[in-house]
Amino acid sequence: MEPVKKQNEGYLEKVATILDLEAGAVRRAASLLSAESIDAALVLLRDCVGKVVVTGVGKSGVIAQKIAQTLTSTGTTAIFLHPSDALHGGLGVINSGDVVIALSNSGETDELTAILPSILQRSVALISIVGNVDSTLARNAKVVLDASVDKEACPLNLAPTTSTTVALAIGDALAMALMEIKGTTEEEFAANHPAGRLGKRLTLRVADLMHASPNISPDAGWLEVVKALSTHALGAVNVIDDQSRLIGIVTDGDLRRTIERTDPGELSLLIAADMMTRSPVSVTPDSLAFEALRMMEDRPSQISVLPVTDSDGRCTGLLRLHDVVKSGL
């Protein structure tokens, strides 16, 4: 007797087929784009003295919003304008010197063709991302980017799927190429992303998270080391010379291991210099906290604390892995 076929059997294959279809459409789009059209589009965007206005209706409108947000976050001022809003006063945001990017699979979207005359009267450059290069939108554009697809991923070949994926990929490619052309730096990128994990990785400094340096001298006795570790409760103390320069670090683990291997009768002779890790890796206050995190984790034996020193090697603080992780990096 044959086993009963499960209702969801073969769903993975269906999804994989759709993903392959969309990936193939993006590859096809790359082959359809001409060097002349891409160069012209990027020159217009690079030399734009105003802002970039991205517009589209329906699913294309959603993609247009994402493209505008990507451009803005990577150093090119851009806004999304819905064509319906444009017809009722929104056109006022488009000024001479702007660049308009219009998205439409058919190139004949009623709302877009309705605002075309007003856009063209404003001395702005129009870039169209269209699925039909012989459309009204394409014929009136200064630059046409071919986003045509053979078929949608929809089983009815109706719902915008593959076409919107291709339009989004072209928009992302323009934004990333423009970012590189403009030479956008990590610091400039971070200025637009002050919140969230991404922003913190690019802006949060060691000085923002470090604790005041818990210092002891190299000749401090073991009980003094214990007291310092307990008082500061940071898991370690920095060992400094008479000029506050870092010479070592004693962690809770260093203390424990030293006591374990020392004869009880000789404990009173122990000093910080006997138990410290000499010339430990350190970080400066203005270093990125994310870089410090990598220093603590990307090593054969992970460490949980980092001494913080200035340019002259003087101890200024102690950074804990716990505080870096707690910050959300």
C-alpha positions as CSV (number, residue, x, y, z in Angstrom):
1,M,0.0,0.0,0.0
2,E,1.5,3.4,-1.0
3,P,2.0,5.9,1.7
4,V,-0.4,8.8,1.9
5,K,1.2,11.9,0.4
6,K,1.5,14.8,2.8
7,Q,-0.4,17.9,1.9
8,N,2.7,20.1,2.1
9,E,5.1,17.8,0.3
10,G,7.0,19.6,-2.4
11,Y,6.5,23.1,-1.1
12,L,10.2,23.7,-0.7
13,E,10.7,22.8,-4.3
14,K,8.0,25.3,-5.3
15,V,9.6,28.1,-3.3
16,A,13.1,27.3,-4.6
17,T,11.8,27.4,-8.2
18,I,10.3,30.8,-7.6
19,L,13.5,32.1,-6.0
20,D,15.4,30.8,-9.0
21,L,13.0,32.5,-11.3
22,E,13.5,35.9,-9.6
23,A,17.2,35.4,-9.4
24,G,17.3,34.7,-13.1
25,A,15.3,37.8,-13.8
26,V,17.8,39.9,-12.0
27,R,20.6,38.4,-13.9
28,R,18.7,39.0,-17.2
29,A,18.2,42.7,-16.1
30,A,22.0,43.1,-15.7
31,S,22.5,41.9,-19.3
32,L,19.8,44.2,-20.7
33,L,21.1,47.4,-19.1
34,S,23.4,49.4,-21.4
35,A,26.6,51.1,-20.3
36,E,25.3,54.3,-21.8
37,S,22.1,54.3,-19.9
38,I,23.7,53.4,-16.6
39,D,26.5,56.0,-17.0
40,A,23.9,58.7,-17.9
41,A,21.8,57.8,-14.9
42,L,24.7,57.9,-12.5
43,V,26.0,61.2,-13.9
44,L,22.6,62.8,-13.4
45,L,22.4,61.5,-9.8
46,R,26.0,62.4,-9.1
47,D,25.6,66.0,-10.4
48,C,22.1,66.6,-8.9
49,V,22.1,69.9,-7.2
50,G,18.7,69.4,-5.7
51,K,17.1,66.2,-4.5
52,V,16.0,63.0,-6.0
53,V,12.3,62.4,-6.2
54,V,11.2,58.8,-6.6
55,T,7.7,58.0,-7.6
56,G,5.5,55.1,-8.5
57,V,2.0,53.6,-7.9
58,G,0.9,50.4,-6.1
59,K,3.7,47.8,-5.7
60,S,6.0,50.0,-7.7
61,G,5.3,52.8,-5.2
62,V,6.4,50.6,-2.4
63,I,9.6,49.8,-4.2
64,A,10.0,53.6,-5.0
65,Q,9.8,54.3,-1.3
66,K,12.5,51.8,-0.5
67,I,14.8,53.2,-3.2
68,A,14.3,56.7,-1.8
69,Q,15.1,55.6,1.7
70,T,18.3,53.7,0.5
71,L,19.5,56.8,-1.4
72,T,18.9,59.1,1.6
73,S,20.6,56.7,4.0
74,T,23.7,56.5,1.8
75,G,24.3,60.2,1.3
76,T,22.0,61.3,-1.5
77,T,19.0,63.3,-0.4
78,A,15.8,61.6,-1.8
79,I,12.1,61.6,-1.1
80,F,9.1,59.6,-2.3
81,L,6.2,61.3,-4.0
82,H,3.0,59.5,-4.7
83,P,1.7,60.5,-8.1
84,S,-1.9,60.9,-6.7
85,D,-0.6,63.4,-4.1
86,A,1.4,65.1,-6.8
87,L,-1.8,65.7,-8.8
88,H,-3.2,67.5,-5.8
89,G,-0.5,69.9,-4.8
90,G,2.4,67.5,-4.1
91,L,4.2,68.6,-7.3
92,G,5.3,71.6,-5.4
93,V,8.2,69.6,-3.9
94,I,9.7,69.2,-7.3
95,N,12.1,72.0,-8.2
96,S,14.5,72.9,-10.9
97,G,17.7,70.9,-10.3
98,D,16.0,67.9,-9.0
99,V,16.1,64.4,-10.6
100,V,13.0,62.3,-10.8
101,I,13.1,58.5,-10.9
102,A,9.8,57.0,-12.0
103,L,8.9,53.3,-11.7
104,S,6.3,51.5,-13.7
105,N,6.2,48.0,-15.1
106,S,3.9,49.0,-18.0
107,G,5.2,52.5,-18.4
108,E,1.6,53.6,-18.9
109,T,0.4,54.0,-15.4
110,D,-2.4,56.7,-15.5
111,E,-1.3,58.7,-12.5
112,L,2.3,58.8,-13.8
113,T,1.4,59.8,-17.3
114,A,-0.9,62.5,-15.9
115,I,1.9,64.2,-14.0
116,L,4.5,63.8,-16.8
117,P,3.8,67.2,-18.5
118,S,4.2,69.1,-15.1
119,I,7.4,67.2,-14.4
120,L,8.9,68.0,-17.8
121,Q,8.0,71.7,-17.4
122,R,10.1,72.0,-14.3
123,S,13.5,71.6,-15.9
124,V,14.2,68.3,-14.1
125,A,15.9,65.2,-15.4
126,L,13.6,62.1,-15.6
127,I,15.0,58.6,-15.2
128,S,12.5,55.8,-15.8
129,I,12.8,52.3,-14.6
130,V,10.2,50.5,-16.7
131,G,9.3,47.1,-18.0
132,N,8.3,48.5,-21.4
133,V,11.0,50.6,-23.1
134,D,8.5,51.7,-25.8
135,S,6.0,53.1,-23.3
136,T,4.9,56.7,-22.7
137,L,7.0,57.0,-19.6
138,A,10.1,55.7,-21.4
139,R,9.7,58.0,-24.4
140,N,9.6,61.1,-22.2
141,A,12.5,60.1,-20.0
142,K,16.0,61.4,-20.3
143,V,17.4,58.0,-19.3
144,V,15.6,54.7,-19.6
145,L,16.6,51.6,-17.5
146,D,15.1,48.4,-18.8
147,A,13.5,46.4,-16.0
148,S,11.5,44.1,-18.2
149,V,10.9,40.5,-17.2
150,D,9.8,37.4,-19.1
151,K,7.1,36.4,-16.5
152,E,6.0,37.2,-13.0
153,A,6.6,34.6,-10.2
154,C,2.9,34.6,-9.7
155,P,1.3,31.3,-10.9
156,L,-1.3,33.4,-12.7
157,N,1.5,35.7,-14.1
158,L,-0.5,38.6,-12.7
159,A,0.8,39.8,-9.3
160,P,3.8,42.1,-9.5
161,T,6.6,39.9,-8.1
162,T,9.5,39.3,-10.4
163,S,9.1,42.8,-11.9
164,T,9.2,44.5,-8.5
165,T,12.2,42.5,-7.5
166,V,14.1,43.6,-10.7
167,A,13.1,47.2,-10.1
168,L,14.3,47.1,-6.5
169,A,17.6,45.5,-7.6
170,I,18.2,48.2,-10.2
171,G,17.4,50.9,-7.6
172,D,19.8,49.3,-5.0
173,A,22.5,49.0,-7.6
174,L,22.2,52.7,-8.5
175,A,22.3,53.7,-4.9
176,M,25.4,51.6,-4.1
177,A,27.2,52.7,-7.2
178,L,26.4,56.3,-6.4
179,M,27.6,55.8,-2.9
180,E,31.0,54.5,-4.2
181,I,31.2,57.3,-6.8
182,K,30.7,59.9,-4.1
183,G,33.2,58.3,-1.9
184,T,30.9,58.1,1.1
185,T,32.9,57.2,4.2
186,E,31.9,55.1,7.2
187,E,31.8,58.2,9.3
188,E,29.3,59.9,6.8
189,F,27.3,56.7,6.7
190,A,27.2,56.5,10.5
191,A,25.9,60.1,10.7
192,N,22.7,59.0,9.0
193,H,22.4,55.9,11.2
194,P,22.8,57.0,14.9
195,A,20.5,54.4,16.3
196,G,20.2,50.6,16.3
197,R,23.0,48.1,16.1
198,L,24.4,49.4,12.8
199,G,24.7,53.0,14.1
200,K,26.2,51.9,17.4
201,R,28.9,49.9,15.6
202,L,29.9,53.0,13.6
203,T,29.6,55.6,16.4
204,L,29.9,54.1,19.9
205,R,33.4,54.7,21.3
206,V,35.2,52.9,24.1
207,A,35.1,56.1,26.1
208,D,31.3,55.8,26.1
209,L,31.4,52.4,27.9
210,M,34.6,52.2,29.9
211,H,34.9,52.3,33.7
212,A,37.4,54.4,35.6
213,S,40.7,52.6,35.7
214,P,41.0,50.3,38.8
215,N,44.8,50.6,39.4
216,I,47.2,48.8,41.7
217,S,51.0,48.8,41.9
218,P,53.1,45.8,40.9
219,D,54.3,45.3,44.5
220,A,50.7,45.2,45.9
221,G,50.2,42.2,48.1
222,W,47.7,39.5,47.2
223,L,45.2,40.6,49.9
224,E,45.4,44.1,48.5
225,V,44.7,42.7,45.0
226,V,41.7,40.8,46.4
227,K,40.4,44.0,48.0
228,A,40.8,46.0,44.8
229,L,39.0,43.3,42.7
230,S,36.2,43.2,45.2
231,T,35.9,47.0,45.6
232,H,35.8,47.8,41.8
233,A,33.9,44.6,40.9
234,L,35.0,44.8,37.3
235,G,36.6,41.4,37.1
236,A,40.1,42.8,36.8
237,V,42.5,45.5,38.0
238,N,45.2,47.3,36.0
239,V,48.8,47.1,37.2
240,I,50.6,50.4,36.6
241,D,54.0,51.9,37.2
242,D,54.7,55.1,39.1
243,Q,53.9,57.1,36.0
244,S,50.5,55.4,35.6
245,R,51.6,53.5,32.5
246,L,50.1,50.1,32.0
247,I,52.5,47.2,32.8
248,G,50.0,44.4,33.4
249,I,46.5,43.2,34.4
250,V,45.2,40.9,37.1
251,T,41.9,39.3,36.5
252,D,39.8,37.2,38.8
253,G,41.0,34.2,37.0
254,D,44.7,35.2,37.3
255,L,44.3,35.6,41.1
256,R,42.5,32.2,41.5
257,R,45.0,30.3,39.4
258,T,48.0,31.9,41.2
259,I,46.5,31.0,44.6
260,E,45.8,27.4,43.4
261,R,49.4,26.8,42.4
262,T,51.0,28.5,45.4
263,D,51.9,26.8,48.6
264,P,49.6,28.1,51.4
265,G,52.7,29.0,53.5
266,E,53.9,31.3,50.7
267,L,50.7,33.2,50.0
268,S,51.8,36.1,52.1
269,L,54.7,36.6,49.8
270,L,52.6,37.0,46.7
271,I,52.4,40.4,44.9
272,A,50.5,41.7,41.9
273,A,53.6,41.3,39.7
274,D,53.6,37.5,40.4
275,M,50.0,37.0,39.1
276,M,49.6,39.7,36.5
277,T,49.5,39.1,32.7
278,R,52.3,41.3,31.4
279,S,52.0,43.8,28.5
280,P,48.3,43.0,28.0
281,V,46.4,44.0,24.8
282,S,44.8,47.4,25.3
283,V,42.6,49.8,23.5
284,T,42.3,53.6,23.4
285,P,39.3,55.7,24.5
286,D,38.5,56.9,21.0
287,S,38.5,53.4,19.5
288,L,35.2,52.1,18.3
289,A,33.5,49.9,20.8
290,F,32.8,47.4,18.0
291,E,36.6,47.2,17.3
292,A,37.2,46.5,21.0
293,L,34.6,43.8,20.9
294,R,36.3,42.1,18.0
295,M,39.7,42.4,19.8
296,M,38.2,40.5,22.8
297,E,36.4,37.8,20.8
298,D,38.4,37.2,17.6
299,R,41.3,35.5,19.3
300,P,42.2,31.9,20.2
301,S,41.4,32.5,23.9
302,Q,38.6,35.1,24.4
303,I,39.1,37.8,27.1
304,S,36.4,39.6,28.9
305,V,38.2,42.9,29.9
306,L,40.4,45.4,28.1
307,P,42.6,48.0,29.7
308,V,42.1,51.4,28.2
309,T,45.2,53.6,27.7
310,D,46.0,57.0,26.2
311,S,48.6,57.6,23.5
312,D,51.3,57.7,26.1
313,G,50.4,54.3,27.5
314,R,48.8,55.7,30.7
315,C,45.8,53.8,32.1
316,T,42.6,55.7,31.8
317,G,40.0,53.0,32.2
318,L,38.8,49.4,31.9
319,L,36.4,48.1,29.3
320,R,34.3,45.0,30.1
321,L,32.9,42.6,27.4
322,H,29.7,42.6,29.4
323,D,29.2,46.3,29.0
324,V,29.9,46.2,25.2
325,V,27.4,43.4,24.7
326,K,24.8,45.2,27.0
327,S,25.1,48.3,24.7
328,G,23.5,46.3,21.9
329,L,26.5,45.8,19.6
